[in-house]
């Protein structure tokens, strides 16, 4: 559909309506099915031609006033007006709904091609212009995950889109859903836009979601890289029990580095944490204790609250870990080795998955 026109409405969209008025005024006959279908078709044509509905309705009312000049506006004439104009508006709205569905389908196809990097760069760049993206620039991608899947026509995405558009304008970002998650692609130098996206996306799901933001990278391939970084951040959040609501991949770069040499990491976990399996209940409870302790900045009282334990019970667990592993969580030098091993255990999903 084109842009809305403000010019005078051509007579071709009104001729059928004028005939309906004439018949109603002369005979009292209301419009038949064929005439109403014709009005719906004219409404579709007017919508596709880019005329605004308000302008079109105004033209119909003006013609009505002219047709009734000098006549008594009998009930049957006004009834014909109501039916004919309603049918015209129905056709107009039908064309608009079709245009929206086509636009959404085009957006869906584009976002899939963009994020999967499966389209020719030149063709992808040409299509990107339609959605306000200039792929020669750097872009960042944010991914929001909620307790339930985001839907293309759901209330959450509409709420986020309206909030962002009101603050930044429609042509500065691309919003779409993919695999039940809400995706936002924005210029790499507009970090405030992604920060607000995270805020609105989190609020739209009653503050029960998680948002990950990838780093800015140039070109179409950079969008794919930033998207993958955001997905990896969400994966790390699951494995490391990272707290949100917003995670930035730039803050998590150490974890991919640690996971890069899996054999070395597995050896570290087995050597440092393997003895925990001899503890009562296995390694799981003691590993959870270490995780809470390190996540609390090695503050015993805070860690105890996280675990719903007394400080005395937490202290006992830490002492048991020291005895089993020979590594003291309270010693700054030994703590680094122990904490790195704990991170490795989460990355490798140990002890649930054997090394």
ChimeraX attribute file (.defattr): number of C-alpha atoms within 10 A of each C-alpha:
attribute: neighborCount
match mode: 1-to-1
recipient: residues
	/A:1	14
	/A:2	9
	/A:3	11
	/A:4	14
	/A:5	12
	/A:6	12
	/A:7	9
	/A:8	10
	/A:9	18
	/A:10	11
	/A:11	10
	/A:12	10
	/A:13	19
	/A:14	16
	/A:15	12
	/A:16	17
	/A:17	24
	/A:18	19
	/A:19	14
	/A:20	20
	/A:21	25
	/A:22	17
	/A:23	15
	/A:24	21
	/A:25	22
	/A:26	9
	/A:27	10
	/A:28	16
	/A:29	16
	/A:30	20
	/A:31	20
	/A:32	13
	/A:33	9
	/A:34	9
	/A:35	17
	/A:36	21
	/A:37	16
	/A:38	18
	/A:39	27
	/A:40	24
	/A:41	21
	/A:42	22
	/A:43	27
	/A:44	21
	/A:45	17
	/A:46	23
	/A:47	25
	/A:48	17
	/A:49	14
	/A:50	14
	/A:51	22
	/A:52	17
	/A:53	17
	/A:54	9
	/A:55	15
	/A:56	24
	/A:57	16
	/A:58	12
	/A:59	18
	/A:60	20
	/A:61	13
	/A:62	11
	/A:63	17
	/A:64	19
	/A:65	13
	/A:66	12
	/A:67	16
	/A:68	16
	/A:69	10
	/A:70	8
	/A:71	10
	/A:72	9
	/A:73	14
	/A:74	12
	/A:75	12
	/A:76	16
	/A:77	23
	/A:78	17
	/A:79	16
	/A:80	22
	/A:81	22
	/A:82	11
	/A:83	16
	/A:84	27
	/A:85	20
	/A:86	17
	/A:87	21
	/A:88	28
	/A:89	23
	/A:90	17
	/A:91	24
	/A:92	25
	/A:93	17
	/A:94	17
	/A:95	21
	/A:96	16
	/A:97	12
	/A:98	13
	/A:99	15
	/A:100	13
	/A:101	12
	/A:102	12
	/A:103	13
	/A:104	15
	/A:105	12
	/A:106	14
	/A:107	20
	/A:108	16
	/A:109	11
	/A:110	18
	/A:111	21
	/A:112	16
	/A:113	15
	/A:114	22
	/A:115	22
	/A:116	15
	/A:117	17
	/A:118	10
	/A:119	15
	/A:120	11
	/A:121	15
	/A:122	11
	/A:123	9
	/A:124	18
	/A:125	18
	/A:126	13
	/A:127	17
	/A:128	19
	/A:129	12
	/A:130	11
	/A:131	17
	/A:132	14
	/A:133	20
	/A:134	18
	/A:135	21
	/A:136	11
	/A:137	16
	/A:138	20
	/A:139	30
	/A:140	27
	/A:141	30
	/A:142	28
	/A:143	31
	/A:144	26
	/A:145	22
	/A:146	20
	/A:147	11
	/A:148	11
	/A:149	14
	/A:150	22
	/A:151	17
	/A:152	18
	/A:153	10
	/A:154	10
	/A:155	13
	/A:156	20
	/A:157	22
	/A:158	15
	/A:159	14
	/A:160	22
	/A:161	22
	/A:162	14
	/A:163	16
	/A:164	20
	/A:165	13
	/A:166	10
	/A:167	11
	/A:168	15
	/A:169	12
	/A:170	15
	/A:171	13
	/A:172	17
	/A:173	22
	/A:174	19
	/A:175	21
	/A:176	22
	/A:177	21
	/A:178	16
	/A:179	10
	/A:180	15
	/A:181	17
	/A:182	24
	/A:183	28
	/A:184	21
	/A:185	25
	/A:186	26
	/A:187	23
	/A:188	20
	/A:189	13
	/A:190	15
	/A:191	16
	/A:192	11
	/A:193	20
	/A:194	26
	/A:195	15
	/A:196	16
	/A:197	25
	/A:198	25
	/A:199	16
	/A:200	20
	/A:201	28
	/A:202	23
	/A:203	15
	/A:204	18
	/A:205	19
	/A:206	11
	/A:207	14
	/A:208	15
	/A:209	19
	/A:210	21
	/A:211	28
	/A:212	27
	/A:213	30
	/A:214	28
	/A:215	23
	/A:216	23
	/A:217	19
	/A:218	17
	/A:219	17
	/A:220	24
	/A:221	18
	/A:222	22
	/A:223	29
	/A:224	21
	/A:225	23
	/A:226	27
	/A:227	28
	/A:228	21
	/A:229	25
	/A:230	27
	/A:231	22
	/A:232	17
	/A:233	28
	/A:234	25
	/A:235	15
	/A:236	19
	/A:237	17
	/A:238	13
	/A:239	16
	/A:240	19
	/A:241	13
	/A:242	15
	/A:243	11
	/A:244	15
	/A:245	15
	/A:246	21
	/A:247	23
	/A:248	18
	/A:249	22
	/A:250	14
	/A:251	10
	/A:252	15
	/A:253	12
	/A:254	10
	/A:255	17
	/A:256	13
	/A:257	9
	/A:258	16
	/A:259	16
	/A:260	10
	/A:261	10
	/A:262	14
	/A:263	11
	/A:264	13
	/A:265	21
	/A:266	19
	/A:267	15
	/A:268	19
	/A:269	25
	/A:270	19
	/A:271	12
	/A:272	19
	/A:273	24
	/A:274	17
	/A:275	17
	/A:276	23
	/A:277	16
	/A:278	10
	/A:279	15
	/A:280	10
	/A:281	10
	/A:282	13
	/A:283	20
	/A:284	15
	/A:285	16
	/A:286	21
	/A:287	20
	/A:288	13
	/A:289	20
	/A:290	21
	/A:291	19
	/A:292	21
	/A:293	23
	/A:294	18
	/A:295	17
	/A:296	16
	/A:297	10
	/A:298	16
	/A:299	13
	/A:300	19
	/A:301	16
	/A:302	16
	/A:303	23
	/A:304	20
	/A:305	14
	/A:306	14
	/A:307	15
	/A:308	11
	/A:309	13
	/A:310	14
	/A:311	16
	/A:312	12
	/A:313	12
	/A:314	22
	/A:315	15
	/A:316	12
	/A:317	17
	/A:318	20
	/A:319	16
	/A:320	16
	/A:321	23
	/A:322	15
	/A:323	13
	/A:324	18
	/A:325	15
	/A:326	14
	/A:327	18
	/A:328	19
	/A:329	21
	/A:330	13
	/A:331	10
	/A:332	9
	/A:333	11
	/A:334	13
	/A:335	16
	/A:336	12
	/A:337	16
	/A:338	22
	/A:339	18
	/A:340	16
	/A:341	22
	/A:342	23
	/A:343	19
	/A:344	25
	/A:345	24
	/A:346	19
	/A:347	21
	/A:348	20
	/A:349	14
	/A:350	20
	/A:351	19
	/A:352	11
	/A:353	8
	/A:354	9
	/A:355	16
